[in-house]
Amino acid sequence: MTADRSGTLYGVGLGPGDPELVTLKAARVLSTAAIVAHFRKKGRPGHAWTIAGPHLNGNTIEAAFEYPVTTEIDFREDGYIDAIRDFYEVSACTIMRHLAEGRDVALLCEGDPFFYGSFLHMYDRIRNAHPVKVIPGITGMSGCWTAAAAPITYGDDVLTVLPGTLDRAALAAHLGRADAAVIMKVGHNLAKIKQALADAGRSADAIYVERGTMQGERVVPLAELEDCAVPYFSIILLPGGRGRRIA
C-alpha cells in the first residue's frame, strides 16, 4: 500500500560536537521526526547519536547504519570502494522505504551536512525521488579554531581546506601558497602532514586540535605533538593574518 504523501529526508547538521551547539531548527526536527538515522562504526553507539541524544523524544525510532569498513582498508582500494558503495546503496534503500510509507527521516550529520561526510551519498541517491531538506550546522573546523582561540582569516586572506589524504607533494604545494589552511582527515596521515608542513616552511604556525568543543578537547602546537595515531576528530590549523593585522 502506498502512502498518500512521501516523507521528507532531513539532513540534520549537529555541529562540531557540543550538544549545546545544535541549532534550534535542528533540535526541533530531532524532537519530531518519526525516524532518526545515523552512521556509526561497528560496536559503537555512534558519535552523532550521542550529540543528538539530549534533543530526541522518547518515541524516536533509531535506524543505525554500520560501516562495513573504516580505516582497515585504504579508501583507494577496490575492496573498500565496492564495500562502501554497496553499503550506501542499501542504506539509501532503507531510508527510501520509510519515506515511501510517509515517514519523515532525520539523518544525523556531524558538522554540516554539505561539508564532507556520508550524508552527501544519501543526498545524491535520494533527492530526485523524495523531498530533501538540509539543516546547516557549525562545521567541525569552526569549532576547532574557536577552541584554539585562533582567528583563522584576516582581511583578504584566502582559506584553504585540505584533506590529509593528499600526497605529501600536493599538500606541501597547497600549504606553501596558503594564507590560512585547515587540514582535515588527519588520522594515520599525521606524519605525512608534518613532513608537508616542513616542506612548505609552515611547521611553526600549525596548531593541532583534538575533539574540539567536546569532552577531552586538546589543543597543542603541532610541533609538540609526537608522531602517533590520532583520533578521527582531529584537525590541524594554519591561522592566517600574517602581515595583515591592523593593530
C-alpha positions in Angstrom: 0.0 0.0 0.0 1.4 3.4 -1.0 1.3 6.4 1.4 -0.7 9.5 0.4 2.5 11.5 0.6 6.2 11.0 0.7 8.1 11.5 3.9 10.9 14.1 3.9 14.5 13.4 4.4 16.1 15.9 6.7 19.9 16.2 6.7 20.4 17.5 10.2 23.7 19.3 10.9 24.7 18.7 14.5 27.7 21.0 14.7 31.2 20.2 16.0 30.3 18.0 19.0 29.0 20.1 21.9 25.2 19.3 22.1 24.6 22.9 23.0 25.9 24.0 19.6 23.0 22.2 17.8 20.7 24.8 16.2 17.2 25.5 17.3 15.9 24.3 14.0 17.9 21.0 14.2 16.6 20.4 17.7 13.0 21.0 16.6 13.3 18.4 13.8 15.0 15.9 16.0 12.2 16.2 18.6 9.5 15.4 16.0 11.0 13.1 13.4 9.5 9.6 13.3 12.8 8.0 12.3 16.3 9.2 13.3 19.0 7.6 11.2 22.8 7.7 11.6 26.0 6.1 10.5 28.4 4.6 13.0 31.3 2.3 13.4 30.5 -1.3 14.3 30.2 -1.9 18.0 29.9 1.8 18.8 26.9 3.9 19.8 27.8 6.5 17.2 29.1 10.0 17.9 26.3 11.7 16.1 23.7 9.7 18.1 25.4 10.8 21.3 25.3 14.5 20.3 21.6 14.3 19.3 20.6 12.4 22.4 19.5 15.4 24.5 17.2 16.6 21.7 15.4 13.3 21.0 11.9 12.5 22.2 11.1 9.2 23.9 9.3 7.8 20.8 12.2 8.1 18.4 12.8 5.0 16.2 16.5 4.6 15.6 17.9 3.5 12.3 21.6 2.8 12.6 23.8 2.0 9.6 27.1 0.4 10.5 30.1 0.9 8.2 31.4 -2.3 6.7 34.9 -0.9 6.6 36.6 2.2 8.0 40.4 2.6 8.2 41.4 -1.1 8.0 41.5 -0.9 4.2 42.9 2.1 2.2 40.0 4.1 0.7 41.6 3.9 -2.7 41.5 0.1 -2.9 38.8 -1.6 -5.0 37.7 -3.7 -1.9 36.9 -0.5 0.0 35.2 1.2 -2.8 33.0 -1.8 -3.6 32.0 -2.4 0.0 31.2 1.2 0.8 29.3 1.7 -2.4 27.1 -1.3 -1.7 26.7 -0.1 1.9 25.4 3.3 0.8 23.0 1.7 -1.7 21.5 -0.5 1.0 21.3 2.5 3.4 19.6 4.7 0.9 17.1 2.0 0.0 16.2 1.5 3.7 15.7 5.3 4.1 13.6 5.4 1.0 11.3 2.7 2.2 10.5 4.8 5.2 9.9 7.9 3.0 7.7 6.0 0.6 5.5 5.0 3.6 5.1 8.6 4.5 7.5 8.8 7.5 10.0 11.6 7.8 13.6 10.6 8.4 16.1 12.8 10.2 19.6 11.7 9.1 22.2 12.9 11.6 25.3 14.7 10.3 28.3 15.7 12.4 29.3 19.2 11.5 27.5 20.5 8.4 25.6 18.1 6.0 27.2 19.5 2.9 30.8 19.5 4.1 32.3 16.1 3.7 30.5 13.2 5.4 28.2 10.4 4.5 25.1 12.4 4.1 26.2 13.5 0.7 26.0 10.0 -0.6 22.4 9.7 0.6 21.6 13.1 -0.8 22.8 12.1 -4.3 20.8 8.9 -4.2 17.5 10.2 -2.7 17.0 13.8 -3.8 15.4 13.0 -7.1 12.9 10.6 -5.6 11.8 12.2 -2.4 11.8 15.7 -0.7 15.1 16.5 1.0 15.7 19.4 3.4 19.1 20.3 4.7 19.7 22.0 8.1 23.1 23.5 8.2 25.4 23.0 11.2 28.5 24.6 12.6 31.5 22.9 10.9 34.0 21.0 12.9 36.8 23.3 11.8 34.9 26.3 13.1 34.6 24.6 16.5 38.3 23.8 16.4 39.6 27.2 15.6 37.4 28.7 18.3 38.6 26.0 20.8 42.2 27.0 19.9 41.4 30.8 20.2 43.0 31.1 16.8 41.3 33.7 14.4 41.6 31.9 11.1 41.4 34.7 8.5 42.0 38.4 8.4 41.3 41.0 5.7 41.7 39.4 2.3 43.1 36.1 3.5 42.1 33.1 1.4 41.2 30.0 3.4 42.3 26.6 2.0 40.7 23.4 3.3 42.8 20.3 2.6 42.2 16.6 3.2 45.2 14.9 4.8 44.8 12.0 2.4 46.5 14.1 -0.4 50.1 13.0 -1.1 53.0 14.9 0.5 53.9 16.9 -2.6 50.3 18.1 -3.2 49.9 19.1 0.5 53.1 21.0 0.5 52.3 22.8 -2.7 48.9 24.0 -1.3 50.3 24.9 2.1 53.2 26.8 0.6 50.8 29.3 -1.0 48.0 29.3 1.5 47.2 32.4 3.6 45.4 30.2 6.1 44.6 26.5 6.0 42.7 23.7 7.7 43.8 20.1 7.3 41.1 17.5 7.9 41.2 13.7 7.8 44.4 13.7 9.9 44.3 10.2 11.4 47.1 8.0 10.0 48.3 10.8 7.8 49.8 12.8 10.6 53.5 12.1 9.9 53.0 12.9 6.2 51.2 16.1 7.0 54.0 17.2 9.3 56.5 16.5 6.6 54.4 18.5 4.1 54.2 21.5 6.5 58.0 21.3 6.9 58.5 21.2 3.2 56.3 24.3 2.9 58.1 26.1 5.7 54.9 26.4 7.8 55.5 23.9 10.7 55.9 26.6 13.3 52.5 28.1 12.6 50.5 24.9 12.8 48.1 24.1 15.6 46.7 20.6 16.4 43.2 20.4 17.8 41.6 17.1 19.0 37.9 16.8 19.9 37.3 20.5 19.5 34.2 21.6 21.7 33.9 18.1 23.1 34.8 16.3 26.3 38.6 15.5 26.1 39.4 18.6 24.0 43.1 19.1 23.4 44.9 22.0 21.7 48.7 22.0 21.3 51.2 23.4 18.8 51.7 20.7 16.2 55.5 20.8 16.7 54.9 19.5 20.3 52.8 16.5 19.1 54.6 13.2 18.7 54.0 11.1 15.6 51.3 8.7 16.6 47.8 7.5 15.7 45.4 10.4 16.5 41.6 10.2 16.8 39.2 10.7 13.9 38.1 14.0 15.5 41.4 15.9 14.9 42.2 18.9 12.8 45.3 20.9 12.0 45.0 24.7 11.7 47.3 27.1 10.0 45.9 30.5 11.0 46.1 33.5 8.7 46.8 37.1 9.3 50.5 37.1 8.6 51.3 40.8 8.0 47.7 41.7 7.5 46.6 42.6 11.1 45.7 46.2 11.9 46.8 46.8 15.4 
